[in-house]
Amino acid sequence: MEKDNKIEQNIKSRFAKKEEKQEKKEEKLSKEEIISLINIAKESLKKSNTKDSKKQLDDIKKVELATKAKFFKQKISLKDLSMFVSQWGIMMEAGLDLKKALFILFTQTENIRLKQIVDHIYVVVSGGGTISKALRDYEKELGNYFIGIIEAGEKSGLLAENLKQLANSLERQAKIQAKVKSALTYPIMVITFAVLLAFGIFQFVLPNIFSVLKDMNINLPIITVILMGITDFMRTPYFYILFLGTIIGGYLFYNNFSKTKRGKEVLDIIKMKLPIFGPIIKSYLVVNFFNTLSSLLATGTPMLKALEITKQVIDNSIFNRIIDYSIIKISEGKTLSDIFFKFVKGQYNPNTTILNEEDKLIISIIRDLFDPMARQMISIGDETGKIEEVLKKYADFTEEQLNRTVESISSVIEPLMIVFIGGFVAVILLAVMVPLYSVIGAGEQ
């Protein structure tokens, strides 16, 4: 209580100074001061039971929520989002009223940003608007895939089913993303540790050993001379200038290059061509492509719109080219089977005007990214009219393969890391021990 009084007095003194010196720049309140003011206002309003005070209390709670979101900047993870949608879907499936479901979600959700979104949905729906209209204000955070499935559910009257499907899709995506990240994190940590270890050895261990070897006035092997030169250079200011310059320059180059269309395309190709990790990234993109497209089609989203949303979800320049090409061809009356199977298989005569240079380029990309089984299943899906089911089955199959690959990646990386670190240690031992053995041998003679 004393702390609140002190903060309140401090606030009053600040406002008094502002009135006296209006020409000064306006001073911002700290987080503690704003929250203290909110608490003081809430306590005073709770003592009165008038309708106006209750309305003001609700407004203050919204300000408090917005203030916490502003200072803490809590992000929405896929795990939080899938749990949130799952709870929402269960309540809607049980026949609960939408407003009651939103109220329960608001009280149960711990993520402050999600609370804000639920509150906004409640206000918009209470005013006669739709859920998708309310979600459009958070398009950057939630994405078109999330909003598109809910919008399709609203229009078809199958909101509960779509929410359930969306929750499963988000949970699945979160699991795959976590596995891929864990597979990539392990080697990065090992390499980082090896680099730090090497830096420590070159800075603190080798200089003392090499100073002793220099005083012996003996002929040193070439490997020792090279390591001596590296050690001496690493102890000069030029090394730190070069090191920091390389890191900063590399970051700036990557940041600017990745923002250009050509740069992003080159980087996306490199990522998919990386040894060991390239196939994982490629499989992840294929799973995401088929899973997203099948989920959207299953909710009744038209093919063209489903492809447009899938393009935004994937965010890969190579897949974007395929999707853009598919949108153009489907607009001309073609099907996915035409693009992924018939064109690639060569059932269309390449000498006709149907296949131009752009067609041939996209076909080569499709042939490289999608195996014959994927292309064949798309053809079967188009022929049977169950394209969304077939796409989902192939997504499940590819996901199982991806899981096995990720699980076995440690068995491939661990020997490589051991060889890498062992080779580094062997070079240092050779550089140090060979001169010492030559001195010992000369002494025995």
C-alpha positions in Angstrom: 0.0 0.0 0.0 2.9 2.3 0.9 4.5 1.5 -2.5 1.2 2.5 -4.3 1.0 5.8 -2.4 4.6 6.6 -3.2 4.0 5.8 -6.9 0.8 7.9 -6.9 2.7 10.9 -5.3 5.4 10.5 -7.9 2.8 10.6 -10.7 1.1 13.7 -9.2 4.4 15.5 -8.9 5.2 14.7 -12.5 1.9 16.1 -13.8 2.5 19.3 -11.7 5.9 19.8 -13.3 4.3 19.3 -16.7 1.7 22.0 -16.1 4.4 24.4 -15.0 6.7 23.6 -17.9 4.5 22.8 -20.9 7.4 23.5 -23.3 9.2 20.4 -22.1 8.9 17.1 -24.0 6.1 14.9 -22.6 7.5 12.3 -20.2 6.3 8.7 -20.6 5.0 6.8 -17.6 6.7 3.6 -16.7 5.0 0.2 -16.7 4.7 0.1 -12.9 3.2 3.6 -12.8 0.5 2.8 -15.4 -0.5 -0.4 -13.7 -0.6 1.3 -10.4 -3.0 4.0 -11.8 -5.2 1.2 -13.2 -5.3 -0.6 -9.9 -6.2 2.6 -8.0 -9.0 3.3 -10.5 -10.3 -0.3 -10.2 -10.4 -0.2 -6.4 -12.3 3.1 -6.4 -14.9 1.8 -8.9 -15.4 -1.5 -7.1 -16.7 0.3 -4.1 -19.7 1.8 -6.0 -22.4 -0.4 -7.6 -23.8 2.0 -10.2 -24.2 1.0 -13.8 -21.8 3.7 -14.9 -19.1 2.4 -12.6 -19.5 -1.2 -13.9 -19.2 0.0 -17.5 -16.1 2.1 -16.5 -14.7 -0.9 -14.8 -15.1 -3.0 -17.9 -13.3 -0.3 -19.9 -10.5 -0.2 -17.4 -10.0 -3.9 -17.6 -9.7 -3.6 -21.4 -7.1 -0.9 -20.9 -5.2 -3.1 -18.5 -5.3 -6.0 -20.9 -4.0 -3.7 -23.7 -1.3 -2.3 -21.4 0.0 -5.8 -20.5 0.1 -6.8 -24.2 2.0 -3.6 -25.0 4.7 -4.1 -22.4 5.1 -7.8 -22.4 4.5 -8.3 -26.2 3.5 -11.9 -25.8 3.5 -13.8 -29.1 1.1 -16.5 -30.1 2.8 -19.9 -30.6 1.3 -22.7 -32.7 0.9 -24.8 -29.6 -1.2 -22.0 -27.8 -3.2 -21.5 -31.0 -4.0 -25.2 -31.5 -5.1 -25.6 -27.9 -7.2 -22.5 -28.1 -8.9 -23.6 -31.3 -9.4 -27.2 -29.9 -11.2 -25.8 -26.8 -13.3 -23.6 -29.0 -14.2 -26.4 -31.4 -15.2 -28.7 -28.5 -17.5 -26.1 -27.0 -19.1 -25.4 -30.4 -19.6 -29.1 -31.1 -21.3 -29.5 -27.7 -23.9 -26.9 -28.8 -22.7 -24.0 -26.6 -23.7 -20.5 -27.7 -21.0 -18.6 -29.5 -20.9 -15.7 -27.0 -20.8 -18.1 -24.0 -18.0 -20.0 -25.7 -16.0 -16.8 -26.3 -16.5 -15.8 -22.7 -15.2 -19.1 -21.4 -12.2 -18.9 -23.8 -11.4 -15.4 -22.5 -11.3 -16.6 -18.9 -9.3 -19.8 -19.6 -6.8 -18.5 -22.1 -3.5 -17.4 -20.5 -2.0 -15.8 -23.5 -2.7 -12.1 -23.2 -2.7 -11.5 -27.0 -5.2 -14.3 -27.5 -7.4 -12.7 -24.8 -7.3 -9.5 -26.8 -8.4 -11.3 -29.9 -11.2 -13.1 -28.1 -12.4 -9.9 -26.6 -12.4 -8.2 -30.1 -14.3 -11.2 -31.6 -16.9 -10.9 -28.8 -17.4 -7.2 -29.5 -17.7 -7.6 -33.3 -20.1 -10.6 -33.0 -22.2 -8.7 -30.5 -22.5 -5.8 -32.9 -23.8 -8.1 -35.7 -20.4 -8.8 -37.4 -18.8 -12.1 -38.3 -15.9 -13.9 -36.7 -13.9 -13.8 -39.9 -14.4 -10.0 -40.0 -13.0 -9.6 -36.5 -10.1 -11.9 -37.2 -9.1 -9.8 -40.3 -7.8 -7.2 -37.8 -5.2 -9.8 -36.7 -4.3 -11.1 -40.2 -0.6 -10.7 -39.8 -0.5 -12.8 -36.6 -3.1 -15.5 -37.4 -2.6 -15.8 -41.2 -5.0 -16.3 -44.1 -5.0 -20.1 -43.5 -6.5 -19.7 -40.0 -9.0 -17.1 -41.1 -9.9 -18.9 -44.3 -10.9 -22.1 -42.6 -13.0 -20.3 -40.0 -14.6 -18.1 -42.8 -15.5 -21.3 -44.7 -17.0 -22.8 -41.6 -19.2 -19.7 -41.0 -20.4 -19.7 -44.6 -21.2 -23.4 -44.7 -22.6 -23.6 -41.1 -20.0 -26.2 -40.2 -17.9 -24.0 -37.8 -17.5 -26.7 -35.2 -16.2 -29.2 -37.7 -13.8 -26.7 -39.3 -12.5 -25.6 -35.9 -11.8 -29.2 -35.0 -10.0 -29.8 -38.3 -8.0 -26.6 -37.9 -7.0 -27.6 -34.4 -5.7 -30.9 -35.7 -3.8 -29.2 -38.5 -2.2 -26.7 -36.2 -1.2 -29.3 -33.7 0.3 -31.4 -36.5 2.2 -28.5 -37.9 3.5 -27.6 -34.4 4.8 -31.1 -33.9 6.5 -31.2 -37.3 8.0 -27.8 -36.8 9.3 -28.8 -33.4 11.0 -31.9 -34.8 12.6 -30.1 -37.6 13.9 -27.4 -35.3 15.3 -30.0 -32.9 17.1 -31.7 -35.8 18.6 -28.5 -36.9 19.4 -27.2 -33.3 21.7 -30.1 -32.3 24.4 -29.7 -35.0 24.3 -25.9 -34.6 25.0 -26.2 -30.9 27.8 -28.7 -31.5 29.4 -26.5 -34.1 29.1 -23.4 -31.9 30.7 -25.3 -29.0 33.5 -26.4 -31.3 34.1 -22.9 -32.5 34.2 -21.5 -29.0 36.5 -24.3 -27.9 38.9 -23.6 -30.8 38.8 -19.9 -30.0 39.8 -20.6 -26.4 42.6 -22.9 -27.4 44.1 -20.5 -30.0 43.8 -17.6 -27.5 45.0 -19.1 -24.2 46.6 -22.5 -24.7 48.6 -22.6 -27.9 50.4 -19.2 -27.4 52.1 -20.6 -24.2 53.1 -23.8 -25.9 54.4 -22.1 -29.1 56.4 -19.6 -27.1 58.3 -22.5 -25.6 58.9 -24.1 -29.0 60.2 -20.8 -30.4 62.8 -20.6 -27.6 64.1 -24.1 -28.5 65.4 -22.8 -31.9 64.5 -26.1 -33.8 63.2 -26.7 -37.2 59.4 -26.8 -37.0 57.1 -28.8 -39.3 54.9 -26.8 -41.7 51.7 -27.6 -39.7 53.2 -26.0 -36.6 54.3 -22.9 -38.5 50.9 -22.5 -40.0 49.2 -22.8 -36.6 51.7 -20.4 -35.1 50.8 -17.8 -37.7 47.1 -18.3 -37.1 47.6 -18.0 -33.3 49.7 -14.8 -33.7 47.1 -13.2 -36.0 44.2 -14.1 -33.7 45.9 -12.1 -30.9 46.1 -8.9 -32.9 43.3 -6.2 -33.2 43.1 -6.9 -37.0 41.6 -10.3 -36.3 38.8 -8.9 -34.2 38.1 -6.2 -36.8 38.0 -8.9 -39.6 35.9 -11.2 -37.4 33.3 -8.6 -36.4 33.3 -7.1 -39.8 32.6 -10.5 -41.4 29.7 -11.2 -39.0 28.1 -7.7 -39.4 28.7 -7.6 -43.1 27.4 -11.1 -43.6 24.3 -10.3 -41.6 23.6 -7.1 -43.5 24.2 -8.8 -46.8 21.9 -11.8 -45.9 19.2 -9.4 -44.6 19.2 -7.2 -47.7 19.7 -10.1 -50.2 16.9 -12.2 -48.7 14.4 -9.3 -49.2 15.0 -9.2 -52.9 12.9 -11.5 -55.1 16.0 -13.1 -56.7 17.8 -13.3 -53.4 15.0 -15.1 -51.7 14.8 -17.6 -54.6 18.5 -18.3 -54.4 18.4 -18.8 -50.6 15.4 -21.1 -50.8 17.1 -23.2 -53.4 20.3 -23.4 -51.3 18.3 -24.5 -48.2 16.7 -27.4 -50.2 20.1 -28.4 -51.6 21.9 -28.5 -48.3 23.5 -31.9 -47.5 21.6 -33.8 -44.8 19.3 -30.9 -43.9 18.1 -30.2 -47.5 15.8 -33.3 -47.7 14.3 -32.5 -44.3 13.4 -28.9 -45.4 12.1 -30.2 -48.7 9.9 -32.9 -47.1 8.6 -30.3 -44.5 7.6 -28.0 -47.4 5.9 -30.8 -49.3 4.0 -32.0 -46.2 2.9 -28.4 -45.4 1.8 -27.9 -49.0 -0.4 -31.0 -49.2 -1.7 -30.7 -45.6 -2.7 -27.0 -46.0 -4.3 -27.5 -49.5 -6.2 -30.6 -48.4 -7.5 -28.9 -45.2 -8.8 -25.9 -47.2 -10.4 -28.0 -49.8 -12.1 -30.2 -47.2 -13.7 -27.1 -45.7 -15.3 -26.2 -49.0 -12.8 -23.5 -50.0 -12.6 -23.2 -53.8 -9.4 -24.5 -55.5 -8.1 -21.1 -56.6 -8.6 -19.5 -53.2 -7.2 -22.6 -51.5 -4.0 -22.3 -53.6 -3.7 -18.6 -52.9 -3.9 -19.2 -49.1 -1.5 -22.1 -49.4 1.0 -19.9 -51.1 0.9 -17.5 -48.2 1.3 -20.3 -45.7 4.3 -22.0 -47.4 6.2 -18.7 -48.1 8.8 -20.4 -50.3 9.7 -18.8 -53.6 10.0 -22.2 -55.5 6.7 -23.5 -54.3 5.2 -20.0 -55.0 6.2 -20.4 -58.6 4.4 -23.7 -58.8 1.3 -22.3 -57.1 1.2 -19.2 -59.3 1.5 -21.4 -62.4 -1.2 -23.7 -61.1 -3.6 -20.8 -60.5 -3.0 -19.6 -64.1 -3.6 -23.1 -65.6 -6.6 -23.9 -63.4 -8.1 -20.5 -64.4 -7.7 -21.7 -68.1 -9.7 -24.8 -67.3 -6.9 -27.3 -66.4 -6.8 -29.4 -63.3 -4.1 -30.3 -60.7 -3.7 -33.6 -62.5 -2.9 -31.8 -65.8 -0.2 -29.7 -64.1 1.4 -32.3 -61.7 0.8 -35.5 -63.7 -0.1 -35.2 -67.4 2.3 -32.3 -68.2 5.2 -34.0 -66.3 4.5 -37.4 -67.8 4.5 -36.0 -71.3 0.9 -36.8 -72.2 0.7 -33.3 -73.7 2.7 -32.8 -76.9 5.7 -30.6 -76.1 5.9 -29.4 -79.7 2.5 -27.7 -79.5 1.8 -24.2 -78.0 0.5 -25.8 -74.8 4.0 -26.1 -73.4 6.1 -23.0 -73.6 9.5 -22.3 -72.0 7.8 -21.3 -68.7 5.8 -24.6 -68.8 9.0 -26.6 -69.2 10.7 -24.8 -66.4 7.9 -25.3 -63.9 7.5 -29.0 -65.0 11.2 -29.6 -64.3 10.8 -28.0 -60.8 7.7 -30.2 -60.1 9.6 -33.3 -61.2 12.4 -32.4 -58.9 10.2 -31.6 -55.8 7.4 -34.2 -56.1 8.1 -37.9 -56.6 6.1 -40.0 -59.0 3.9 -41.3 -56.2 2.7 -37.7 -55.3 2.0 -36.9 -58.9 0.1 -40.2 -59.5 -2.0 -39.7 -56.4 -3.0 -36.2 -57.5 -4.1 -37.7 -60.8 -6.2 -40.3 -58.9 -7.7 -37.6 -56.7 -8.8 -35.6 -59.7 -10.3 -38.7 -61.5 -12.2 -39.9 -58.4 -13.3 -36.4 -57.3 -11.7 -36.9 -53.8 -8.7 -34.7 -54.3 -8.7 -33.4 -50.6 -8.7 -37.0 -49.2 -5.9 -38.2 -51.5 -3.8 -35.1 -50.7 -4.3 -35.7 -47.0 -3.3 -39.4 -47.3 -0.1 -38.4 -49.1 0.6 -35.7 -46.5 0.3 -38.4 -43.8 2.6 -40.7 -45.7 5.2 -38.0 -46.3 5.0 -36.9 -42.6 5.8 -40.4 -41.4 8.8 -40.4 -43.7 9.9 -37.0 -42.4 9.5 -38.2 -38.8 11.7 -41.2 -39.5 14.3 -39.0 -41.2 14.4 -36.5 -38.3 14.7 -39.3 -35.7 17.6 -40.9 -37.6 19.4 -37.7 -38.3 21.3 -37.8 -35.0 22.8 -41.2 -36.0 24.2 -39.5 -39.2 25.3 -36.2 -37.6 27.0 -37.6 -34.4 29.7 -39.5 -36.3 30.4 -36.4 -38.5 30.7 -34.2 -35.5 33.0 -36.6 -33.8 35.2 -36.8 -36.9 35.2 -33.0 -37.2 36.2 -32.4 -33.6 38.6 -35.3 -33.6 40.3 -34.0 -36.7 40.7 -30.6 -35.2 42.2 -32.1 -32.0 44.5 -34.3 -34.1 45.9 -31.3 -36.0 46.7 -29.5 -32.8 48.4 -32.6 -31.3 50.5 -33.1 -34.4 51.5 -29.4 -34.4 52.6 -29.6 -30.8 53.8 -33.2 -30.3 55.9 -33.6 -33.5 58.4 -30.8 -32.5 58.6 -32.1 -29.0 59.3 -35.7 -30.2 62.1 -34.4 -32.4 63.6 -32.6 -29.4 63.4 -35.7 -27.3 64.9 -37.8 -30.1 67.8 -35.4 -30.6 68.5 -35.4 -26.8 68.7 -39.2 -26.7 71.2 -39.3 -29.5 
